[in-house]
Amino acid sequence: MSGRAEERIPTVVKLGGSCLEDLDGGWWDDLALHGRTRPLVLVHGWSKPLRRLDARYREPSAVLRDRYGNQSRWTTPEVIEDIKTVSEELGRDVIARLERRGITAERILGSEGLVGAGEGERWWWRDKRLVEMENLVGPITGVDPDALKNLAPGHACLVTPLARNAAGQEVNTDADRAAAALAGAVGAPDLVLVTDVAHLLIDGDPVREITAGEAAAFRDRGATGGMRKKLRAAGEALDAGVRRVLIGSAPVSDLLAARTGTAITRNGEAP
């Protein structure tokens, strides 16, 4: 691969909705420094801003569990509009932080030709009963990387991970899994999942390196909540050709250099 072609391969970073507001100026300085040599594809979550927008998003009833044990936000057309409202404000803040540091940036809605979704799960547990419910959530079925038209060093694409299903509905998707699908589609060697914990913990001990197989075994055995989703996303990214998935709360350059955080690699490959 030529140097010019390699320069267009982006670094994909998922910015956790629970920690985005807590990233300090030094963290953004580091991201901008990295972004001067590599295009950036940033995928953001929205959990904390959405909970702050309306008290109903802080209620347990806002989260559904399907028959397989997977959790999802109960999403109606009104929730989609609230997600877009908080994401627009969040996007303005992220873009301003980058532009102050010399990185141009644009916000892209995944539902506008970037991310496609399949038919969502219809059976959910409610009040200890499995009932059929409409929920505007769908699994990602494809990414069109051509929608990321401006990939170049010094530029960032900030993706709001909504998607469009075959019926034309705008649906909610999991941000970690959306980042995994995007990383595979653009040929990124690494996926960075920035969260509010420094490492993956197994039995209370920080894990610095783990294979996809070991991560999947822990996901099914002991992982809970957000980390369970991150490990699922990590496996999907590695299956899609990503070389490493890095999880942690540190600056992106420290995670990429494996100075901290947890590195997840394909089975049989060294971090």
Helices and strands as residue ranges (DSSP letters): H 3-7, E 11-15, G 20-22, H 25-35, E 40-44, H 47-53, G 55-58, G 60-62, E 63-66, E 71-73, H 77-99, E 104-109, E 115-117, E 123-126, E 129-132, E 140-143, G 145-147, E 155-160, E 162-165, E 170-172, H 175-186, E 190-194, E 200-202, E 205-207, E 209-211, H 212-221, H 225-239, E 244-248, H 252-256, E 262-265
